[in-house]
Amino acid sequence: MQDKLTKQLPWLLAHLIWFLVLPMAVNYFPEDTIPAVLMLMLALANPIFCAVTGLVYSLRGNTSWIFLLYPVVGWVGTIFIYFNTSAWVYALLGVFCSFLGLIFGRWAHRRKQTEAEKWIENQKSAPKARPAQTASGSDYAPRVASKTAMKNQQKAAARKAKEKAEKEEKIRQRNAPKKKKKRKGGH
């Protein structure tokens, strides 16, 4: 459990820094532009940050939905320090953008995985069954990849063998001695 928390800590810290420390930078702008800068952060920067972090988080293969709480944790402090309570709408917008980032990142991660990797991931998340007993009585049951992955592997091997045979045939034809043509007539 502690290992999961240590993996989540950088993401939580990134949200806290973005939501709590970054609004302090507004003090460096001229006083007449501070409301506009804060509104820009609320309407554009924060939802974009939430979507991008959700996307990167799920592209790395993480599937924890606790990630959706990080924008909420960041917003709770920010609303009471920098904004008023009417900014709760933007907190919901941030959570929604994080959710979209998680969904698209998960989709992209699953799409780039091979069949064998998907099978392995499904085996990890599946409940552990008792291994089947073999004829010799041992508890060893080998795992086999999915039929689709096996067929793809067989097709690739056949394609490579065909390409190799074609290449060897070309080399053999090129190196074969050339036949002399018979001349007509004459001795």
N, C-alpha and C positions, 0 to 999 in steps of 0.2 A: 504494500500500500504506500509506503514511504517513497518507493522508487517512482510511482506514478505522480506523487506530489512534487518530487524534485523535477520531473519532466515538465510539469505544468507551471512551475514557478517562473521561468523566463517570460512566458506568455502573460501571466498575471502582472508581472512587473512592467512589461511593455505597455499594457493598458493603463496601469496606474500612472506611469510616467507621462503617457500621452494625455490622459484626462486631467491629472492634477498639476503637473509641472509645466506643461506647455501653455496653459492659459496665463501663467505668470509672465510669459514673454510679451503679453499684450501691454504690459506697463511700459515697454520701451517704445511704443508707438505714440504719436501725438494724441493729446486728449480728445480732439474732435473726431478722430478716426477709430477710437477704441470700440464703440458700439458696432461699427461696421465690421471690424476685424472679428469680434466675438460672434457676430451673426454668420460671418463666412465660415468660421470654425464649426459652429453648430450645424449649419445647413450643408456644408460640403466636406470639410476636412475630416470631421469625426466619422460620418458614415463611410467615407472612402477608406479611412484607416481601418474601421471595423471589417469591411468587406475584404480588404487586402490581407489582413492578418488571418481572417477565417479561411481564405483561399490557401494561403501558405501553410497554415496549420494542417489542413486536411490533405494537401498535396504531399505532405510528408508521411501520410498513412495513418495519422491519428484520427480516432473516431469518437472521442469523448464529447458528449453534448454538454458537459460542464463548461466548456469553452464559452457557451452563450451567457454564462453568468459574469464573465470578466467585464464586458461593457457595462453591465448593471453595477458592478462594484465600483468601476471608475466613475460612472455617472452619479452615484449616490453622494460621493464626496464633492464632486464638481458642482452639482446643483446647489448644494447648501453653501458652498464657498464663493463661487463666482456668479452663478445665475440665480434666478428665482424658480419657484415651483412650476411655472408654466413651461419649463424646459423638459418636463417629463416626456413630452411628445417626441423630442429628439432622442431621448434615451431609448424609446421603443423603435425609432428609426435605426438607431445604431445596432440594436439586437437583431432587427430584421435583416440588416445588411450583413451582419456576422453570420446569420443563418444562411443567407444566399451564398456567401463565400464558402461556408462549409459544404453546402450541397454541390456547388460547381466544382470545388476542389476534390471532393470525394468522387464525383463523376469522372473528372479528368484522371484521377489516380487509378480508378478501376479500369478506365479505358486503355491506359498505357501498360497495364499489367498483362502478362502472358496467361494463358490458360492454366499452366502449372502453378504460377504464383497465386492465382485466384483459388485454385483447389487447395493449396497449402493454407491460405488464409482462412478458408471455410473450415478446414480440418482443425485449425487452432480454436476457432470459435464454437465448433460443434461440441456437444457433450461427450466426454470421454467414455467410450464403450470398453467393455472387457474384451481383451484380445481373443481371437478364435484359437481353439486348440488344433494343432496340426496332428498328423498321423503319428508322429514320433512323440507326441505328448508335451512338446514345449509350447510356451505361450507366445512364440514369435509369429506375428502376422505381418508380412511385408505390405507396405502401402504402395498403391499403384496410382499413377496419375490418371486424369480423366480420359475418356475415350477420345474426345476431341483433340486433346493435347497429344495423345499417342498417334492419332491419324495424321496430325500436322507434322509430327516428327518423322513418320514414315514417308510422307510425301516429300519432305525436304531431303531425306536421305536418298530417295529414288531420283530426285531432280539432280542432286550432286553427282550421283553415279552416272547418270545419262550424260551430263556435261563433261565428266571426266573421260567417258568412253569416246565421245565426239572429239575431244581434244587429242586423245591418243591416236584416233583414226586419221586426223589431219596430219599429225606429226609423222605417222607411218607412211602416208601417201607422199609426203614431201621428201622423205628420206629414201623411198623406194627407187631402185635403179630404173632408168628410163629405157624403154624398149626401142630398139633401132628399127627404123622403117625399111622395108624391103624396096629395093629399086626395081622398077620395071625395065625389062629388056636388058641388053648388055650382059657381059660376062663378068 
